């Protein structure tokens, strides 16, 4: 089964808000039921994973939007007869590679 879901539209702020609420709930349970500390740790780790995936998705969405804009600029430049219309795509691909190297 492929590991993709192209039509999912998540509100990342809403995901973050629910994640924060879940962390507060777990903190309360952890104080009330310390004997279940191992379980609370497992849940906390899962919430951390969600935070990291949310941040990665936000970065991916931005990269995609920037790449789409560069592709549209390239097509427009080609239509207008510019000398090097592919420069828009090259510049964006280079910029994304620089951002990934800095992460």
Secondary structure, 3 states (H helix, E strand, C coil): CCCCCCCCCCCHHHHHHHHHHHHHHHHHHHHHCHHHHHHHHHHHHHHHHHHHHHHHHHHHHHHHHHHHHHHHHHHHHHHCCCCCCCHHHHHHHHHHHHHHHHC
